[in-house]
Amino acid sequence: MSIRPVREDDREAVIALHRAAIRSAGSDPDDVPGNEDLDTPVASYRDNGGELFVLEAGDGIVAMGGYKPRESGVELLRMAVAPDAQGEGYGSRIIEALEAHAREAGYEHVELETTARQEQAMRFYPSHGYRETGRRRDGEYEVVRFEKSL
């Protein structure tokens, strides 16, 4: 198992992982807007001051997560673990690596949004020190905002 920065040639694997994770959470991946960042992962993240990490285990990428700078710190994005690899601690390893990288880059605050229907995410983030700071509606989705100081 290893965690590393995404490469452009990971494009197909990270898109497939994202789609599988969205589907396993009960949503239609084609209904979720704003996925263009995965078409050019290095340009979308690292070239903009952020990072997207992938976790390889066995013969492929089983988890990923990224962050992008925002005015107030960084926003976590694209946290996903392959459905058949959940419960192995891969999400924890990714979020810990992202937080450490953001901290080393001088950021002090992390925020993120997820949907209430993603039950595992709703348990995962509080278990890693994130606190819920608000909710809003976006179409059929209830979007939940979490924050954490680094």
C-alpha positions as CSV (number, residue, x, y, z in Angstrom):
1,M,0.0,0.0,0.0
2,S,1.3,3.5,-0.9
3,I,-0.1,7.0,-1.0
4,R,1.2,9.3,-3.7
5,P,0.3,12.4,-5.6
6,V,-2.0,11.8,-8.6
7,R,-0.5,11.7,-12.1
8,E,-2.2,12.6,-15.3
9,D,-2.2,9.0,-16.4
10,D,-4.3,8.1,-13.4
11,R,-7.3,9.9,-15.0
12,E,-9.3,6.9,-15.9
13,A,-8.7,5.2,-12.6
14,V,-9.7,8.2,-10.5
15,I,-12.8,8.8,-12.6
16,A,-13.9,5.2,-12.2
17,L,-13.2,5.3,-8.5
18,H,-15.3,8.6,-8.1
19,R,-18.2,7.1,-10.1
20,A,-18.2,3.8,-8.1
21,A,-18.1,5.7,-4.8
22,I,-21.0,8.0,-5.8
23,R,-23.0,5.1,-7.0
24,S,-22.4,3.2,-3.7
25,A,-23.6,6.2,-1.7
26,G,-27.0,6.0,-3.5
27,S,-26.5,8.7,-6.1
28,D,-26.3,8.8,-9.8
29,P,-22.7,9.9,-10.8
30,D,-24.2,11.5,-14.0
31,D,-26.4,13.7,-11.8
32,V,-23.5,15.1,-9.7
33,P,-22.2,18.3,-11.3
34,G,-18.7,19.7,-11.3
35,N,-16.6,16.7,-12.0
36,E,-14.4,18.3,-14.7
37,D,-11.4,18.5,-12.3
38,L,-10.9,14.7,-12.7
39,D,-10.3,15.1,-16.4
40,T,-7.0,16.9,-15.7
41,P,-6.2,16.0,-12.1
42,V,-2.6,17.5,-11.9
43,A,-3.6,20.7,-13.6
44,S,-6.8,21.0,-11.5
45,Y,-5.1,20.4,-8.1
46,R,-1.3,20.7,-8.0
47,D,-1.1,23.5,-10.6
48,N,-3.6,25.5,-8.5
49,G,-1.8,25.2,-5.2
50,G,-3.6,22.0,-4.0
51,E,-3.0,18.3,-4.1
52,L,-4.8,15.1,-5.0
53,F,-3.5,11.9,-3.5
54,V,-4.3,8.4,-4.5
55,L,-3.8,5.3,-2.4
56,E,-2.7,2.2,-4.2
57,A,-3.3,-1.3,-2.7
58,G,-3.1,-4.5,-4.5
59,D,-3.2,-3.9,-8.2
60,G,-4.8,-0.5,-8.4
61,I,-6.0,2.8,-6.9
62,V,-8.5,2.1,-4.1
63,A,-8.8,5.6,-2.5
64,M,-8.3,9.2,-3.2
65,G,-8.7,12.6,-1.8
66,G,-7.7,16.2,-2.5
67,Y,-7.7,19.8,-1.4
68,K,-7.7,23.1,-3.1
69,P,-6.8,26.5,-1.5
70,R,-9.7,28.8,-0.5
71,E,-9.7,32.2,1.2
72,S,-10.2,30.6,4.6
73,G,-7.8,27.7,4.2
74,V,-8.4,24.6,2.1
75,E,-11.4,22.7,0.9
76,L,-11.3,18.9,0.9
77,L,-12.6,17.4,-2.3
78,R,-12.9,14.0,-4.0
79,M,-12.6,11.9,-0.9
80,A,-13.5,8.4,-2.1
81,V,-12.8,4.8,-1.2
82,A,-13.7,1.9,-3.6
83,P,-16.8,0.2,-2.3
84,D,-15.1,-3.2,-1.9
85,A,-12.2,-1.6,0.0
86,Q,-14.2,0.4,2.6
87,G,-13.6,-0.4,6.2
88,E,-9.9,-1.0,5.7
89,G,-8.7,2.4,7.0
90,Y,-7.8,3.8,3.6
91,G,-10.0,6.9,3.9
92,S,-8.3,7.7,7.3
93,R,-4.9,7.3,5.7
94,I,-5.8,9.7,2.9
95,I,-7.4,12.4,5.1
96,E,-4.4,12.2,7.5
97,A,-2.0,12.7,4.5
98,L,-4.0,15.6,3.1
99,E,-4.2,17.3,6.5
100,A,-0.4,16.9,7.1
101,H,0.3,18.2,3.6
102,A,-2.0,21.2,4.0
103,R,-0.5,21.9,7.5
104,E,3.1,21.8,6.0
105,A,2.0,24.2,3.3
106,G,0.9,26.7,6.0
107,Y,-2.8,26.2,6.0
108,E,-4.7,26.3,9.3
109,H,-8.3,25.5,8.4
110,V,-10.1,22.8,6.4
111,E,-13.6,22.8,5.2
112,L,-15.7,20.4,3.1
113,E,-19.2,19.6,1.9
114,T,-20.9,16.3,1.6
115,T,-24.5,15.2,1.3
116,A,-26.6,13.9,4.1
117,R,-27.4,10.8,2.1
118,Q,-23.7,9.8,2.3
119,E,-24.2,8.1,5.7
120,Q,-20.6,6.8,5.9
121,A,-19.2,10.3,5.2
122,M,-21.6,11.7,7.9
123,R,-19.9,9.4,10.4
124,F,-16.4,9.6,9.0
125,Y,-15.7,13.3,9.2
126,P,-16.8,13.8,12.8
127,S,-14.7,10.8,13.8
128,H,-11.7,12.7,12.4
129,G,-12.4,15.9,14.3
130,Y,-14.6,17.8,11.8
131,R,-17.6,19.6,13.1
132,E,-20.8,20.3,11.2
133,T,-21.3,24.0,10.6
134,G,-24.3,24.2,8.3
135,R,-26.7,22.7,5.9
136,R,-28.3,23.8,2.6
137,R,-30.5,22.4,-0.1
138,D,-29.1,21.9,-3.6
139,G,-31.9,20.4,-5.7
140,E,-32.7,17.0,-4.3
141,Y,-29.6,17.0,-2.1
142,E,-29.1,18.2,1.5
143,V,-25.6,19.5,1.5
144,V,-23.8,19.4,4.9
145,R,-20.8,21.6,5.6
146,F,-17.9,20.5,7.9
147,E,-14.9,22.4,9.2
148,K,-11.7,21.7,11.2
149,S,-8.7,23.6,12.4
150,L,-5.4,22.1,11.7
